[in-house]
Amino acid sequence: MLYYFLYDLKDTLFAFNIFGYITFRAAGAAITALLISFIAGPKVIKYLNKKQIGEEIRNEGPDTHRKKSGTPTMGGIVIILSTIIPTMIWAKLFNELVLIILLVVVWMAIIGFIDDYLKIIKKVPSGLIAKYKLIGQVSIGLIVVYFMNSSIIYNEVRTSTSLPFIANGIIDFGILYPFLMVFIITATSNAVNLTDGLDGLAAGLVAISTLIFGGIAYVSGRVDFSSYLNIQYIDGSGELFIFCLSMVGACIGFLWFNAHPAKVFMGDTGSLSLGAALGTLSIMLKKEILLSIIGGVFVIETVSVLIQVGYYKYSKRKYGKGKKVFKMAPIHHHFELLGWHENHVVVRFWIVGVMLALISLTTFKIQ
């Protein structure tokens, strides 16, 4: 928004020329997101406490989590506001990539809000029925599919994606690509939701992953950098750098209140929308496969649940009694039950997330 108002004034005052630089606007977006988080956070927490909108801890969860009962949830509202507002202020709003990613965030935030509302306010244990949640995720996935199929930006790379660690590696999924897009958005949304089980875990990992996607967005939007790094050039993707820095700032700002011991949880309002945003970023930047490395911790968390549920059902059917592979799933609870302090689990998972992020960066020059 500021770009349209102030950049045109550069001929009157040269200083306004700075608004033409994406890096300046991205930094402004990150700082704005932090400030909004710091200002809105206490107000939202106070309101949630006043309305007694608190988390209800499941009986099957770790005993150490019992004391968290009543902690305000639905704090993802802070993240959403701190992401959307700075993006609207600092990015080019008429950029179609920005409009789509904002739509994804808002859409899934509404789905998550309904889920939280039913669980916390209406006391419906299961929240939003899984079928309806899936319909919401698939629906926004189909909107992204329509955008990718109709946008001239992707004329030459419409159904293809890059393969990490392979020089000039490109794979074309053809008619299967729309199904892949819907799967990625749905799976990533659910993966972040599963990971959001410890204070600060999901917010920190999302910040790490989004920062990497921000860097990819920046270089993908420049002909010189994308050519040097041998990655696909995507016209206008530099504006996604501003969105990514807004989301990083929002997550870091939220961590101020969500770090152990958490004063607020993001709830499905935050986790579903953040996950969908990550999945959509990977699609827009043609890094769908690299997402599995950048967001590797989310993959591990999801796989641990699939293994646990799958083996339990298999052993119960074969032996008459269900057996577990992990003490509890998702796997972060397994390490808690092994005796790791919650802070240790979170920080060590962050470290793994940083390592995977660095590994993902090594793929650029050899693609």
Secondary structure, 3 states (H helix, E strand, C coil): CHHHHHHHHHHCCHHHHHHHCHHHHHHHHHHHHHHHHHHHHHHHHHHHHHCCCECCCCCCCCHHHHHHCCCECCCHHHHHHHHHHHHHHHCCCCCHHHHHHHHHHHHHHHHHHHHHHHHHHCCCCCCCCHHHHHHHHHHHHHHHHHHHHHCHHHCCCCCEEECCCCCCCEEECHHHHHHHHHHHHHHHHHHHHHHCCCCCHHHHHHHHHHHHHHHHHHHHCCHHHHHHHCCCCCCCCHHHHHHHHHHHHHHHHHHHHHCCCCCCCCHHHHHHHHHHHHHHHHHHCCCCCCHHHHCHHHHHHHHHHHHHHHHHHHHHHHHCCCCCCCCCCCHHHHHHHCCCCHHHHHHHHHHHHHHHHHHHHCCCCCC
